[in-house]
Amino acid sequence: MLEKLLKNTKDYFWKLNRDGDVVLGSSDIEPKAKITFTITKKWVNIAPIVEDSPGNYIGKPENFLKKSKEYELIINLVKAVKTYLKDDPKIDHEKCLNNTMKLLQDYYS
């Protein structure tokens, strides 16, 4: 999934939260589906909130240490997303949200 997101960053719904973490998806619509990517100097965390049905969440948080392949992929993904968002892109919200929800539901189900 990380490689797909990195190659097709513009096809998905991204935002930054108040802590500066990158968030894929949204929990403001039903079914809820989002992943928060948190980066520290020693590890990265992927925290999914994906609803299989109302109130039933699937997916578990994962941590990856600095020397792992996933760490590097997530670092590159977060850089790409922040660069993309900084340019204030014109986003087709409905299309991006649909792509994002489908990806997350498929990946976590």
C-alpha positions in Angstrom: 0.0 0.0 0.0 2.8 2.5 0.8 4.3 2.1 -2.7 0.9 2.8 -4.3 0.4 5.9 -2.1 3.9 7.2 -3.0 3.4 6.7 -6.7 -0.2 8.2 -6.8 -0.1 10.8 -4.0 -2.5 13.1 -5.9 -5.2 10.5 -6.2 -5.9 10.4 -2.5 -7.4 12.6 0.2 -4.6 14.0 2.5 -4.5 16.6 5.2 -2.3 17.7 8.1 -3.5 17.4 11.6 -2.8 19.9 14.4 0.3 18.0 15.4 1.8 18.2 11.9 1.2 14.5 11.2 0.0 13.5 7.8 -3.5 12.0 7.6 -4.9 9.9 4.8 -8.7 9.8 4.6 -11.3 11.2 6.9 -13.3 10.2 10.0 -15.9 12.9 9.3 -17.9 10.7 6.9 -19.3 7.2 7.2 -17.8 4.7 7.1 -14.8 6.2 8.9 -11.5 5.5 7.3 -8.2 7.3 7.9 -4.6 6.6 8.7 -2.4 9.0 10.7 1.4 8.8 9.9 3.5 10.0 12.8 7.3 10.4 12.5 9.9 10.6 15.2 13.7 10.5 15.0 13.7 6.8 15.9 10.5 5.3 14.5 7.3 5.9 12.5 3.8 5.0 13.4 0.8 4.1 11.2 -2.4 4.5 13.2 -5.5 3.3 11.2 -9.1 4.1 12.1 -11.1 2.1 9.6 -14.7 1.1 10.2 -15.8 -2.2 8.8 -19.4 -1.5 10.0 -20.6 1.3 12.3 -18.7 1.0 15.6 -16.6 -2.0 14.4 -13.0 -0.9 13.7 -10.4 -3.0 11.8 -6.7 -2.5 11.5 -4.0 -2.1 14.2 -1.4 0.5 14.7 2.1 -0.4 13.5 5.5 1.0 14.4 8.6 0.8 12.2 12.1 1.4 13.4 14.4 3.8 11.6 16.5 1.3 9.7 13.4 -0.5 8.2 12.3 -0.3 4.6 8.8 0.9 5.8 10.4 3.7 7.7 12.1 5.0 4.6 8.9 4.6 2.5 6.8 6.5 5.1 9.4 9.3 5.3 9.4 9.7 1.5 5.6 9.5 1.5 5.2 12.2 4.1 7.7 14.5 2.3 5.8 14.0 -0.9 2.4 14.7 0.7 3.7 17.8 2.5 5.2 19.2 -0.7 1.9 18.4 -2.6 -0.2 20.1 0.1 2.1 23.1 0.3 1.4 23.9 -3.3 -2.3 24.3 -2.4 -3.6 21.9 -5.1 -7.1 22.0 -6.6 -8.5 18.7 -5.3 -11.5 16.8 -6.6 -12.6 16.0 -3.1 -15.3 13.5 -4.0 -13.0 11.5 -6.3 -10.0 11.6 -3.9 -12.2 10.6 -0.9 -13.8 7.7 -2.9 -10.3 6.5 -4.0 -9.0 6.7 -0.4 -12.0 5.0 1.2 -11.8 2.1 -1.3 -8.1 1.7 -0.8 -8.4 1.7 3.0 -11.4 -0.6 3.1 -9.7 -3.1 0.6 -6.4 -3.0 2.5 -7.8 -3.5 6.0 -10.6 -5.9 5.2 
